Amino acid sequence: GKEIAYLHEATEKHAQDYMGDLWAAGITERTYMAHMKQLRAMFKTLRLSAGILINPFAEITAMELDTQSRQAFSPEQLQTICSKASGDWRYLVGIGIYTGLRLSDAVHLKWGDIGDRITVTPRKVKRRKKKPGKKGEITIPIHPALAVLLAELRRKRGGKPEGHLFPAMVKEYAKGSAYVASAFVRFLQDECGIETTVETDEGSQRKRRANVLGYHALRHSFVSMCASSNIPMATIQDIVGHEALAMTSYYAHTEDAAKQTAIELLPDVYQPAKK
């Protein structure tokens, strides 16, 4: 749409597009609501103090989001993504596919987290102020295809790198998670030709936008591939770190050998077909 230079030019359509882009970036509904409430309050204050007559966020609600859950990529889409990904995304995509890590955890991986397996405490757990320990920490065996990618990245970083795997991405993420997430969505759309959002019309005048694909879909793809390989649900939960920690407590931690076997069952979807 038309770019705006002043806040008083912002319309409800601008607000809808902005919030739609945030949702497409893969944020949670809670984060979406926090953004919306903050922007609504800001425009309300400006209306009183600066004479801005319209609050474009006044009518935006969580109900504008479709209730469809984010879906996994199809095998064909994964092949396309893997063949098109370049730069840091080449490795972040591989990490997403073969570990199921969320974007924030993948971006902030450190070389110290990587040995014969990946050991990490999800940032979502850290934000909940859980005490460090086995309950928050997850270990993920490294798939052979991912091992090749990590070795390649290690060589590019000088052979014995330290700190973060993706320092440039960490700096971008520090500006706001939407910067990196939106970049991946644009990659899907522009480079891969993948439609990431859908609009539904249920008879109302206002269409509802639903995000269906983003980096988080790699996590769903990982779980889907595990399920297709008949990997037990308890093993899958232990690898990805179940969001409902109370539910996870009902499962005994899977033996490392079982997790290693599970990861090795996954297909090598990353390497593009040779020409």
C-alpha positions in Angstrom: 0.0 0.0 0.0 0.9 3.7 0.0 3.7 4.6 2.4 2.8 7.1 5.1 5.1 9.8 6.5 3.0 11.0 9.5 1.1 9.1 12.2 -2.2 11.0 11.4 -2.1 9.3 8.0 -2.3 5.8 9.5 -5.6 4.1 8.7 -7.2 0.9 10.0 -6.0 -0.8 6.8 -2.4 0.1 7.7 -3.0 -1.3 11.2 -4.4 -4.5 9.8 -1.5 -4.9 7.4 1.0 -4.2 10.1 -0.5 -6.7 12.6 -0.8 -9.2 9.8 2.9 -8.9 9.0 3.7 -9.4 12.7 1.6 -12.5 12.8 3.2 -13.8 9.6 6.6 -13.4 11.3 5.6 -16.2 13.6 4.9 -14.4 16.9 2.6 -16.0 19.5 -0.9 -14.8 20.1 0.1 -13.4 23.5 2.9 -11.3 21.8 0.4 -10.2 19.1 -2.0 -9.0 21.8 0.8 -7.2 23.6 1.8 -5.3 20.5 -1.8 -4.5 19.7 -2.6 -3.2 23.2 0.5 -1.0 23.3 -0.1 0.5 19.9 -3.8 1.1 20.7 -2.8 2.9 24.0 -0.2 5.0 22.1 -2.7 6.3 19.6 -5.2 6.9 22.3 -2.6 9.1 24.1 -1.8 10.9 20.9 -5.5 11.5 20.2 -5.7 13.4 23.5 -2.3 15.2 23.3 -1.6 15.7 19.6 -5.1 15.9 18.1 -4.9 12.6 16.1 -8.5 11.9 15.4 -8.4 8.2 14.4 -7.0 5.4 16.4 -6.3 2.8 13.6 -5.8 0.0 16.2 -9.1 0.6 18.0 -11.0 -2.2 16.2 -8.1 -4.7 15.8 -8.7 -7.8 18.0 -7.3 -11.3 18.4 -10.5 -12.5 16.6 -9.0 -11.2 13.4 -6.6 -14.2 13.5 -7.8 -17.4 11.9 -7.7 -20.2 14.4 -5.9 -22.6 12.1 -2.8 -24.0 13.6 0.5 -23.3 11.8 1.1 -26.2 9.4 4.2 -28.1 8.3 5.9 -27.7 4.9 5.2 -30.3 2.3 8.2 -32.5 1.2 8.2 -30.6 -2.1 8.3 -27.2 -0.3 11.2 -28.4 1.9 13.2 -29.4 -1.1 12.6 -26.0 -2.7 13.5 -24.2 0.6 16.7 -26.2 1.0 17.8 -25.7 -2.6 17.2 -21.9 -2.4 18.5 -21.1 1.0 21.9 -19.3 1.1 24.1 -17.5 3.5 23.2 -18.0 7.2 19.7 -19.2 6.2 21.3 -22.3 4.6 22.3 -23.5 8.1 19.3 -22.1 10.0 17.0 -24.0 7.7 19.0 -27.2 8.3 18.9 -26.6 12.1 15.1 -26.0 11.9 14.4 -29.2 9.9 16.6 -31.5 11.9 16.2 -30.2 15.5 12.8 -28.6 15.6 14.3 -25.6 17.5 12.3 -22.4 17.5 13.8 -19.5 15.5 14.9 -17.7 18.7 16.8 -20.8 19.9 18.3 -21.5 16.5 19.6 -17.9 16.0 21.2 -17.9 19.5 22.9 -21.2 19.3 26.5 -21.1 20.4 29.4 -23.3 19.3 29.7 -24.4 23.0 26.2 -25.9 22.7 27.4 -28.3 20.0 29.3 -31.4 20.7 28.3 -34.9 19.7 24.8 -33.6 20.2 23.2 -30.2 20.6 22.4 -29.3 24.2 20.4 -26.1 24.9 17.9 -24.6 27.3 15.1 -23.1 25.2 14.8 -19.3 25.6 11.1 -19.8 26.2 11.9 -21.7 29.4 14.5 -19.1 30.4 11.9 -16.4 30.1 9.6 -18.3 32.5 12.5 -18.1 35.0 12.7 -21.9 35.4 15.7 -23.0 37.4 18.4 -24.4 35.1 18.7 -28.1 35.1 17.5 -31.2 33.3 13.9 -30.1 33.1 14.6 -27.1 31.0 17.6 -28.4 29.1 17.1 -30.5 26.0 19.6 -32.6 24.1 19.2 -33.3 20.4 21.3 -35.8 18.4 22.8 -34.4 15.2 21.4 -35.8 12.0 24.1 -36.7 9.4 22.9 -34.1 7.0 23.0 -31.4 9.7 26.5 -32.6 10.8 27.7 -31.9 7.2 26.1 -28.4 7.3 27.6 -27.6 10.7 31.1 -28.8 9.6 30.7 -26.5 6.5 29.7 -23.6 8.7 32.6 -24.2 11.1 35.1 -24.1 8.2 33.5 -20.8 7.0 33.9 -19.4 10.5 37.6 -20.2 10.6 37.8 -23.8 11.8 37.5 -23.2 15.6 34.9 -20.6 16.1 33.6 -19.4 19.4 30.5 -17.6 20.5 27.3 -17.6 18.4 26.9 -19.5 15.2 25.1 -16.6 13.7 26.5 -13.3 15.2 25.0 -11.1 12.4 21.5 -12.7 13.0 21.8 -12.2 16.7 22.3 -8.5 16.1 19.3 -8.4 13.8 17.2 -10.3 16.4 18.2 -7.8 19.0 16.3 -5.1 17.1 13.2 -7.3 17.5 12.3 -10.9 16.7 10.1 -9.8 13.8 13.1 -8.6 11.8 14.6 -12.1 11.4 11.2 -13.9 11.2 9.9 -11.5 8.6 13.1 -12.0 6.5 12.4 -15.7 6.4 8.8 -15.1 5.4 10.0 -12.9 2.6 12.5 -15.5 1.5 9.7 -18.1 1.3 7.5 -15.8 -0.7 10.1 -14.2 -3.0 12.7 -16.9 -3.5 10.7 -20.1 -3.1 7.3 -18.9 -4.4 5.5 -20.2 -1.3 2.3 -18.5 -0.1 2.7 -18.1 3.6 -0.7 -16.5 4.5 -4.3 -17.1 3.5 -7.4 -14.9 3.8 -10.8 -16.3 4.8 -14.1 -14.7 4.3 -16.9 -16.0 6.5 -19.6 -13.7 5.3 -18.5 -10.6 7.1 -17.3 -7.5 5.4 -13.9 -7.8 7.0 -11.6 -10.6 5.8 -9.5 -12.5 8.3 -5.8 -13.1 7.7 -4.3 -16.4 8.8 -0.6 -17.1 9.0 0.1 -20.7 8.0 3.8 -20.9 7.1 6.9 -19.3 8.6 10.1 -20.6 10.3 8.0 -22.2 13.0 6.6 -24.5 10.3 10.1 -26.2 10.2 9.4 -27.3 13.8 6.1 -28.7 12.7 7.9 -30.4 9.8 10.4 -32.0 12.1 7.6 -33.4 14.3 5.8 -34.5 11.2 8.8 -36.4 9.9 9.4 -38.0 13.3 5.8 -39.1 13.4 6.0 -40.4 9.8 9.1 -42.4 10.8 7.0 -44.0 13.6 9.1 -42.4 16.4 7.3 -42.7 19.7 5.6 -39.5 20.9 7.5 -39.5 24.2 10.8 -39.4 22.2 9.6 -36.6 20.0 8.5 -34.6 23.1 11.8 -35.2 24.8 13.7 -34.0 21.7 11.7 -30.8 21.0 11.0 -29.9 24.7 7.3 -30.0 25.2 5.7 -26.6 25.8 3.5 -28.0 28.6 6.2 -28.8 31.1 3.6 -30.3 33.5 2.6 -32.7 30.7 6.2 -33.6 29.9 6.7 -34.6 33.5 4.5 -37.7 32.9 7.1 -39.0 30.5 10.4 -40.5 31.5 13.4 -38.9 29.7 14.2 -40.9 26.6 17.6 -42.7 26.5 20.2 -41.0 24.4 20.5 -44.1 22.2 16.8 -44.0 21.4 16.9 -40.4 20.5 20.0 -41.0 18.3 18.2 -43.8 16.5 15.1 -41.6 16.0 17.1 -38.8 14.4 18.9 -41.1 12.1 15.5 -42.4 10.8 14.7 -39.0 9.4 15.1 -38.6 5.6 17.9 -36.4 4.2 15.6 -33.7 2.7 18.2 -31.0 2.8 20.6 -31.9 0.1 19.2 -30.6 -3.2 19.0 -33.0 -6.2 22.3 -32.9 -8.2 22.0 -31.5 -11.7 
